[in-house]
Amino acid sequence: MSSNPSVLADRTAALLLKGYAWLPGMVRRHGSPLFTRLMGRPAVAVRGPEAVRFVYDERHVVRGQAMPEPVLSTLFGKGAVHTLDGEPHRVRKAMFLALLTDPGRVADLTEQVADAWERAVPEWAEREEIVLFDEAAVVLTRAVCRWAGVPLEEADVRPLARDLVAMVDGFATAGPRHWRARRARSRREFWAAGIVEEVRDDALAPPEGSALDVVARHRDADGLLLEPRVAGVELLNVLRPTVAVTWFLSFAGHLLHHRPDVRDRLWADDAAYLAAFVHELRRFYPFAPLIGGQAPADVSFQGREIPEGGMVVLDLFGQNHDEELWGDPYVFRPERFLERPVERDELVPQGGGDPAHGHRCPGEAVTIALLEALTLRLARLEHRVPEQDLRISLHRIPARPRSGLRITVTGK
């Protein structure tokens, strides 16, 4: 254990103030594994493929009791799959894997999103300008609800999109964004629970096998249906992450504006390069800064002891920008993904490990498919980018272009 008082002081405030740069900076100064304190508890921060495998092994790290209340009350929801471990987690997670990793279901969702985009473009062209971040959220909300079997009137699309965005936007901050996220979470859990109850009362008949149908009828490890509020939480955990793809799409627009050479290459309809672009986008731009759990017993990593109940933090942003893994990590270069196969536990923008057995996001395949479809359409969309503040602050979690990326659509 380090005796450096600057390391062992509680660093929660520093994380909130400095954002993505805090943990990589601490690791540069003090090395890894890094011992510190977060939220009043001893914590060890780790990175690298070996660290990913360690963190996603339930013998070493569990997530259920480690999730901070502010994150549950905004991003995930209390009682969500993220709060479970062991067999209860595996049974609940299997529901998400069936919905979000089946190639046919992913293709259907991608088609719905592409169709919603194509329908929106003519309306965008009639406006002086649009904010890409906001309009992408609307497109994704409209499409994922249709795909999931969730009834949604057109007048309710934008309010729902704003709430789903708010849940993501306010999970790692204090102040107005956080309280907007809490209000959005409370409002939409009530709404989603009501829809689940309508399905169970046969007042609503979603398509068989749709996300709403599957969640409403899911039985947990104890053989019981989910309590309606928890079922609503899990329905939101299908809708919200899909709409969060708007963050990555705004980053794609940011990159294409600054790198017309990349945009030109995407025009060439090269599927391999498009896939490489999406992986590099997810590696290069800031999304999740870290994930954490707690040690269920005294464990050790690389010869360093971690006490029972101590926090274990995986430095996602630092690993995605680790020079030893990526060579020139602060250069956007999709070709790196064409030059060599990248191992599963090297690229970790949405966590690591095996999604079938651990806490890795089961919707990663959806994120990749949607980004490929929408990035190609954005690259081919005739538009101009007026002067605006396109800076992306690493102090803000989650980061986004300050302007949301305003564009004027000049053609299809």
Secondary structure, DSSP 4 states (H G I P E B T S, - for coil): ----HHHHSB-HHHHHHHGGGHHHHHHHHH-SSEEEEETTEEEEEE-SHHHHHHHT-TTT-B-TTTS-HHHIIIII-TT-GGG--HHHHHHHHHHHHHHHS-HHHHHHHHHHHHHHHHHHHHHHHTSS-EEHHHHHHHHHHHHHHHHHT----GGGHHHHHHHHHHHHHTTT--SHHHHHHHHHHHHHHHHHHHHHHHHHTTS--PPTTSHHHHHHH-B-TTSPBPPHHHHHHHHHHHHHHHHTHHHHHHHHHHHHHH-HHHHHHHTT--HHHHHHHHHHHHHHS-----EEEE-SS-EEETTEEE-TT-EEEE-HHHHHT-HHHHSSTTS--TTHHHHSPPPTTT--TT--S-TTTSSS-TTHHHHHHHHHHHHHHHHHS-EE--S----B-TTSSS--BTT--EEEE---
